[in-house]
Amino acid sequence: MAKANTSEAIEALAAEIGENIYIDIAKWHLYLRDAHLHTVLAEQLYPMLVKDSLQEDRVLQVLENIPVKLGGGKREVPLIELLPMQCQVNLMDLLEEYQRNL
């Protein structure tokens, strides 16, 4: 049963991330749900939230370690390079709020 609850919690976190956080490409806002990056990000951030170990530098490291393929895979760019600063701030706020509600 805990596995189902964990899966549901990760899905809920992914939905929040996907609806509110976007990458900026040529002034186009591509939300992470549309880029199919919200779930992988939620899966990596969720353990920090349940362990009450959310730290900005650790979140930034996760963003640095998620490659985003561009041009059909010809190039990879770390997710952090595509997120505007305001989205990074919004992500931290979202994660802090989510952690408070756990």
One Martini backbone bead per residue (centre of mass of N, CA, C, O) as a GRO file, in nm:
protein
  102
    1MET     BB    1   0.055   0.063  -0.019
    2ALA     BB    2   0.295   0.260  -0.009
    3LYS     BB    3   0.356   0.251  -0.310
    4ALA     BB    4   0.095   0.389  -0.400
    5ASN     BB    5   0.136   0.648  -0.236
    6THR     BB    6   0.403   0.725  -0.367
    7SER     BB    7   0.305   0.738  -0.658
    8GLU     BB    8   0.089   0.953  -0.605
    9ALA     BB    9   0.283   1.169  -0.495
   10ILE     BB   10   0.457   1.190  -0.749
   11GLU     BB   11   0.227   1.263  -0.942
   12ALA     BB   12   0.147   1.523  -0.795
   13LEU     BB   13   0.419   1.662  -0.820
   14ALA     BB   14   0.440   1.644  -1.127
   15ALA     BB   15   0.190   1.815  -1.185
   16GLU     BB   16   0.289   2.073  -1.054
   17ILE     BB   17   0.542   2.104  -1.223
   18GLY     BB   18   0.409   2.083  -1.512
   19GLU     BB   19   0.218   2.349  -1.465
   20ASN     BB   20   0.464   2.569  -1.350
   21ILE     BB   21   0.712   2.464  -1.519
   22TYR     BB   22   0.960   2.601  -1.747
   23ILE     BB   23   1.100   2.631  -2.057
   24ASP     BB   24   1.323   2.842  -2.248
   25ILE     BB   25   1.264   2.887  -2.606
   26ALA     BB   26   1.274   3.152  -2.779
   27LYS     BB   27   1.037   3.265  -2.579
   28TRP     BB   28   0.930   2.986  -2.516
   29HIS     BB   29   0.691   2.807  -2.322
   30LEU     BB   30   0.781   2.487  -2.191
   31TYR     BB   31   0.627   2.271  -2.025
   32LEU     BB   32   0.720   1.990  -1.856
   33ARG     BB   33   0.482   1.815  -1.948
   34ASP     BB   34   0.532   1.863  -2.259
   35ALA     BB   35   0.845   1.757  -2.224
   36HIS     BB   36   0.857   1.509  -2.028
   37LEU     BB   37   0.998   1.614  -1.720
   38HIS     BB   38   0.825   1.595  -1.453
   39THR     BB   39   0.868   1.300  -1.351
   40VAL     BB   40   1.175   1.282  -1.327
   41LEU     BB   41   1.192   1.515  -1.128
   42ALA     BB   42   1.005   1.405  -0.906
   43GLU     BB   43   1.164   1.139  -0.851
   44GLN     BB   44   1.425   1.302  -0.749
   45LEU     BB   45   1.282   1.499  -0.526
   46TYR     BB   46   1.101   1.337  -0.327
   47PRO     BB   47   1.311   1.225  -0.120
   48MET     BB   48   1.373   1.504   0.004
   49LEU     BB   49   1.090   1.557   0.120
   50VAL     BB   50   1.058   1.299   0.310
   51LYS     BB   51   1.350   1.372   0.455
   52ASP     BB   52   1.378   1.678   0.506
   53SER     BB   53   1.624   1.771   0.260
   54LEU     BB   54   1.577   2.050   0.145
   55GLN     BB   55   1.800   2.194  -0.103
   56GLU     BB   56   1.905   2.405  -0.336
   57ASP     BB   57   2.173   2.267  -0.425
   58ARG     BB   58   2.038   1.988  -0.477
   59VAL     BB   59   1.835   2.080  -0.690
   60LEU     BB   60   2.044   2.194  -0.889
   61GLN     BB   61   2.183   1.920  -0.931
   62VAL     BB   62   1.946   1.778  -1.057
   63LEU     BB   63   1.916   1.975  -1.296
   64GLU     BB   64   2.208   1.920  -1.404
   65ASN     BB   65   2.145   1.585  -1.437
   66ILE     BB   66   1.929   1.662  -1.661
   67PRO     BB   67   1.889   1.570  -1.978
   68VAL     BB   68   1.833   1.757  -2.285
   69LYS     BB   69   1.718   1.688  -2.591
   70LEU     BB   70   1.836   1.811  -2.904
   71GLY     BB   71   1.789   1.764  -3.227
   72GLY     BB   72   1.736   1.451  -3.198
   73GLY     BB   73   2.012   1.417  -3.005
   74LYS     BB   74   2.265   1.596  -3.089
   75ARG     BB   75   2.196   1.742  -2.811
   76GLU     BB   76   2.287   1.824  -2.470
   77VAL     BB   77   2.109   1.977  -2.194
   78PRO     BB   78   2.077   2.102  -1.906
   79LEU     BB   79   1.799   2.190  -1.746
   80ILE     BB   80   1.910   2.447  -1.601
   81GLU     BB   81   1.969   2.602  -1.879
   82LEU     BB   82   1.635   2.629  -1.945
   83LEU     BB   83   1.579   2.772  -1.677
   84PRO     BB   84   1.457   3.022  -1.547
   85MET     BB   85   1.502   3.181  -1.258
   86GLN     BB   86   1.199   3.197  -1.181
   87CYS     BB   87   1.158   2.886  -1.198
   88GLN     BB   88   1.352   2.814  -0.975
   89VAL     BB   89   1.200   2.965  -0.756
   90ASN     BB   90   0.925   2.826  -0.800
   91LEU     BB   91   1.024   2.543  -0.739
   92MET     BB   92   1.107   2.589  -0.448
   93ASP     BB   93   0.830   2.682  -0.350
   94LEU     BB   94   0.678   2.426  -0.429
   95LEU     BB   95   0.849   2.229  -0.255
   96GLU     BB   96   0.800   2.361   0.019
   97GLU     BB   97   0.494   2.330   0.013
   98TYR     BB   98   0.483   2.025  -0.024
   99GLN     BB   99   0.640   1.954   0.235
  100ARG     BB  100   0.436   2.084   0.436
  101ASN     BB  101   0.194   1.879   0.322
  102LEU     BB  102   0.305   1.586   0.422
   0.00000   0.00000   0.00000
